[in-house]
Amino acid sequence: MKVSEAIVSRRSVRGFLDTPVDPAVIRRVVETAARAPSGGNLQPWHIDVVAGAPLDELKAIMRTRLAEAPGGEPTEYDIYPKVLPSPYKDYRFAVGEELYRALGIPREDKMKRLMWFARNFQFFGAPVALFCTVAKTMGPPQWSDLGMYLQSLMLLLREEGLDSCPQECWAIYPATIRSFLGTPDDRMLFTGMAIGFKDEADPANAARPDRAPLADFATFRGL
Ligand SMILES: Cc1cc2nc3c(=O)[nH]c(=O)nc-3n(C[C@H](O)[C@H](O)[C@H](O)COP(=O)(O)O)c2cc1C
C-alpha cells in the first residue's frame, strides 16, 4: 500500500466486526509507529493496549459508569476551546450532522443521538482498544508529537487491512480510565482508540467527512 492510499483510505470507523486481530500485528504497529518524529526525540507517547478479557471488563465498567455519571467526570483538559469560532464550529457541526444523517437519527431525537454516542464507550464493537497517555509536564509541542505517533499508527493499521477510530471522548471519564489502567499520577489521558476490521454493513461507516479546500488552509509563496 502506498502512503497516499493509506492516508486516503484511513477513516474514523464507527462499526467493527468482532473478528479477532492478530496480537503480533498490534505489537508491530505500536512499535513501528514510534518511528514518528518528536521534538528533541522526546517520544512523549505512552500506549496502553487492551483486548480480550480486560477489554470485556472495561466495557462492563463503562456500562455502569455511563449509568452512574452520564455527564462524565471532571476533565483533565478541554477537548475543544471554550469558544469555538467559525469555520471550526461549522466543521464540527457538519461532521455530526453527516454522521447522524447516515444513521437516520434526526436532530430532534436527542436521546437517540446520545444513546448512539454511548457506543463510543464500547469501542463501536472493536476487538482492540488503545489509550495514549502523556506526562502532565508536557506542553502543546509534545501533544502534537502524540498526533504524529497516532496518525503513523493509524496508517500502519491500514497497511494491515485494519481500521481505527481515535476517541477523545474517553477524556470525559479520566478517573475511570486512570484507575483501570493504573496510570501514574504524573501522567494524563489524551485519547482512546478503537481498532479492528470495519463492518462494511454498518451505516455509521457510510459517512465520509469532507475537508476544507486547499486555498482555505494553505498559502503558497514562490511556487
Ligand atoms: C484526537 C481525535 C479524537 C477524536 N475523538 C473522537 C471521538 O471521541 N468519537 C468519534 O466518534 N470520533 C472521534 N474522532 C474522529 C473525528 O471526528 C474524525 O477524525 C473527523 O471527523 C474526520 O473524519 P475521518 O477521520 O473519518 O476522516 C476523533 C479524531 C481525533 C483526531
The ligand as a Tripos MOL2 file, in Angstrom:
@<TRIPOS>MOLECULE
LIG
   31    33     1     0     0
SMALL
NO_CHARGES

@<TRIPOS>ATOM
      1 C1         -7.7710   13.1810   18.5410 C.3       1 LIG1
      2 C2         -9.0770   12.7620   17.9270 C.ar      1 LIG1
      3 C3        -10.1450   12.4420   18.7340 C.ar      1 LIG1
      4 C4        -11.3600   12.0230   18.1980 C.ar      1 LIG1
      5 N1        -12.3760   11.6400   19.0310 N.ar      1 LIG1
      6 C5        -13.4880   11.0670   18.5180 C.ar      1 LIG1
      7 C6        -14.4640   10.5010   19.3800 C.ar      1 LIG1
      8 O1        -14.3790   10.5700   20.6040 O.2       1 LIG1
      9 N2        -15.5190    9.8690   18.8200 N.ar      1 LIG1
     10 C7        -15.6620    9.7760   17.4570 C.ar      1 LIG1
     11 O2        -16.6520    9.1670   17.0120 O.2       1 LIG1
     12 N3        -14.7640   10.3270   16.6090 N.ar      1 LIG1
     13 C8        -13.6670   10.9410   17.1040 C.ar      1 LIG1
     14 N4        -12.7050   11.4530   16.2730 N.ar      1 LIG1
     15 C9        -12.8640   11.3220   14.8290 C.3       1 LIG1
     16 C10       -13.1240   12.6630   14.1310 C.3       1 LIG1
     17 O3        -14.4750   13.0080   14.2710 O.3       1 LIG1
     18 C11       -12.7340   12.4700   12.6570 C.3       1 LIG1
     19 O4        -11.3500   12.2670   12.5640 O.3       1 LIG1
     20 C12       -13.1100   13.6530   11.7680 C.3       1 LIG1
     21 O5        -14.4820   13.8560   11.7890 O.3       1 LIG1
     22 C13       -12.6620   13.4030   10.3220 C.3       1 LIG1
     23 O6        -13.2070   12.1880    9.8440 O.3       1 LIG1
     24 P1        -12.2950   10.9870    9.3360 P.3       1 LIG1
     25 O7        -11.3620   10.6030   10.4610 O.co2     1 LIG1
     26 O8        -13.2690    9.8620    9.0140 O.co2     1 LIG1
     27 O9        -11.5530   11.4530    8.1310 O.co2     1 LIG1
     28 C14       -11.5090   11.9360   16.7940 C.ar      1 LIG1
     29 C15       -10.4170   12.2930   15.9810 C.ar      1 LIG1
     30 C16        -9.2250   12.6910   16.5300 C.ar      1 LIG1
     31 C17        -8.0750   13.0340   15.6380 C.3       1 LIG1
@<TRIPOS>BOND
     1     1     2 1
     2     2     3 ar
     3     2    30 ar
     4     3     4 ar
     5     4     5 ar
     6     4    28 ar
     7     5     6 ar
     8     6     7 ar
     9     6    13 1
    10     7     8 2
    11     7     9 ar
    12     9    10 ar
    13    10    11 2
    14    10    12 ar
    15    12    13 ar
    16    13    14 ar
    17    14    15 1
    18    14    28 ar
    19    15    16 1
    20    16    17 1
    21    16    18 1
    22    18    19 1
    23    18    20 1
    24    20    21 1
    25    20    22 1
    26    22    23 1
    27    23    24 1
    28    24    25 2
    29    24    26 1
    30    24    27 1
    31    28    29 ar
    32    29    30 ar
    33    30    31 1
@<TRIPOS>SUBSTRUCTURE
     1 LIG1         1 GROUP 0 **** ****
